[in-house]
């Protein structure tokens, strides 16, 4: 079953430590199990610490709009 769930959270800036902290907090607050996250092609979310964290937690990434940034 696929449940589309939109959850937004503000972060101080796009530093990987803030992005990773926001993702970790979101996973604990969302009332459903997280199996995947959708991002655009920006490198803010697609960096080694975030990818490693997601892999350790069984969370896969998809690209919402392949080859197009959200400008």
ZATORDREN-613663 format. One line per 5 residues: for each residue x, y, z of C-alpha. Coordinates in pm, 1 decimal. Example, Ala and Ser with C-alpha at 12.3 -4.5 7.8 and 13.67 -1.06 7.14 Angstrom:
BEGIN
1230.0:-450.0:780.0 ~ 1367.0:-106.0:714.0
This chain:
BEGIN
0.0:0.0:0.0 ~ 121.2:350.5:-77.5 ~ 15.4:644.0:136.3 ~ 101.0:989.0:7.9 ~ 191.0:1199.5:308.5
323.0:1553.6:298.3 ~ 516.4:1666.6:603.0 ~ 696.5:1997.7:611.8 ~ 954.6:2120.1:856.8 ~ 1161.3:2434.7:857.6
1536.6:2412.0:896.6 ~ 1781.7:2687.5:985.9 ~ 1966.8:2664.3:653.9 ~ 2064.1:2398.9:404.1 ~ 2369.8:2275.7:594.7
2372.7:1896.9:603.0 ~ 2362.4:1891.5:983.9 ~ 2034.3:2085.6:986.0 ~ 1885.7:1880.6:702.0 ~ 1979.5:1555.0:873.9
1843.3:1673.3:1210.4 ~ 1516.6:1774.7:1042.5 ~ 1483.6:1437.0:872.0 ~ 1555.4:1247.7:1194.8 ~ 1297.0:1451.0:1386.4
1040.3:1409.9:1108.9 ~ 1073.7:1031.7:1106.1 ~ 988.7:1019.1:1475.5 ~ 692.2:1257.9:1439.1 ~ 522.5:1107.5:1133.4
267.6:846.6:1244.8 ~ 348.4:608.6:956.2 ~ 655.3:405.4:869.8 ~ 880.5:585.2:622.9 ~ 1006.0:376.5:332.3
1085.2:647.4:78.1 ~ 1145.4:1018.8:33.6 ~ 1100.6:1228.1:-281.7 ~ 1339.7:1512.4:-362.8 ~ 1426.8:1726.1:-661.5
1774.4:1700.1:-813.3 ~ 1935.1:1949.1:-575.8 ~ 2236.2:1839.8:-373.2 ~ 2095.5:1975.7:-45.7 ~ 1931.3:1642.4:32.1
2143.8:1412.9:-178.0 ~ 2468.0:1418.1:18.5 ~ 2670.1:1137.4:177.2 ~ 2557.5:1178.0:541.4 ~ 2188.9:1189.2:444.8
2220.1:898.0:200.7 ~ 2405.5:694.7:463.8 ~ 2142.0:770.7:728.9 ~ 1860.8:676.8:491.4 ~ 2032.7:351.4:394.1
2080.8:257.8:759.1 ~ 1708.5:315.1:817.4 ~ 1577.6:135.9:507.1 ~ 1457.9:459.1:345.7 ~ 1500.0:494.1:-29.4
1513.7:813.0:-234.3 ~ 1320.6:891.5:-546.7 ~ 1343.6:1203.3:-755.2 ~ 1018.4:1387.9:-784.1 ~ 1113.3:1549.4:-1113.8
1408.1:1366.8:-1269.2 ~ 1661.5:1596.1:-1436.4 ~ 1471.1:1913.6:-1337.8 ~ 1536.4:2138.7:-1042.4 ~ 1250.4:2315.3:-867.8
1337.1:2680.5:-935.1
